[in-house]
Amino acid sequence: MKILIATKEKQTKSNDFCWTKEDEIVTFPTFECSNSCTCGCTRGWVGTQSSKSTTTAKVVQSKMGVIDLAKIIYDSRVKDGWVQKDTKDDVLKLCMNDAIDIARITSCRKVGTIIRRQGIRTYNA
């Protein structure tokens, strides 16, 4: 399946940022704050290793499947302290949904395509 990785490519807007590690797997943020118009969390992809954001992500081919990606996202959320004993099942479902959404977003794009997001909408950079 295709997945998304952090990239600095096509960061041409004055408010672009890339605080992630280059080429790390990215996903959606766990939440978006009430100041999302100014802070950028509605525009950012979050690195699963660094827990930092970037405004651009690249579509790449991977040998992993959707369950593998969901596990990586889940492990990232555990590392970041988002999972409690009583919320584990709910967080697992959310991570699976994120992995499915990433598979859907990347399935219709060519490898190497740079994409941005604005809330739930994604578009080519």
C-alpha positions, 0 to 999 in steps of 0.5 A: 500500500502507499503511505505518507512520509514527511517532506520539505519538498514544495514548501513554498508558502510563507507559513509552511513548516517541517519540524519532523524528521525527513522521511518519517511516516506521518499521520493526522494529528490526535486533535486540532486546537481552537486556535487552529487558524493561527497555529497550523494544526489543521494543516499539519501532518504529524510524524509518528517518531518525532511527534512533530508536524509538517505541512507537506507529505509525500506519497510513497510505496510501502510493503506494509498493510493498513493494519501495520500502519494502524499499529505504527500510529497506535504505538506513536499515540502510546509513546505520546501519552494519549492511551490510557488503560480504559481508552485502549480499544477506542484509540485502536479504532481511531488509529485503524480509521486513520490508517484506512483514511491514509490508504484511501487518500494515497490510493488515488495518487501517484508515488512521489506526489506531495500533498497538503491538508486543510482539516479533513480535505487533502490536496496536491501541493 
